[in-house]
Amino acid sequence: MTRIPIRFGRLRLPFVITGITPGLSYIELEPDVVRVRMSWAFSMDAPRESVQSARKAKDSPWSIGVHGWGGRWRVNGAASPMVAIDIAPPARARVLFFRASVRELLVSVDDPDALIAALA
């Protein structure tokens, strides 16, 4: 199992105050599952075979947190660097207490190249 932390930037304090901590925010890569957690705010388990591709994505200077719509979700504690992960068929996730479908996941990590290589 490989665990890659979700990157938090300068605005770490508001996350920690709401209980979204770096220690509980990560991407876990197992042989059969890609698990993504951002504390209590987001959780997704996708079959590893559903990961179609992973690539560097544009930075997100005005948008951090957990949000999305239409299958495209952003889970980031920092504006950059970002990785986009394409998932097909879409994975099921929980956002707060609601169910969501994820076909594209954008996450902030310290080493995007390492995550991309691990998902290849």
Protein Blocks (a to p, Z undefined) as FASTA:
>chain_A
ZZddddddfklmmmmmnopafklgccdddfkbccddehjlbccdddfklpmbdcdddddf
kbgcjddeehiacddfbfbdcddddddddddddehjaccddfbdcdddfblmlmmmmmZZ
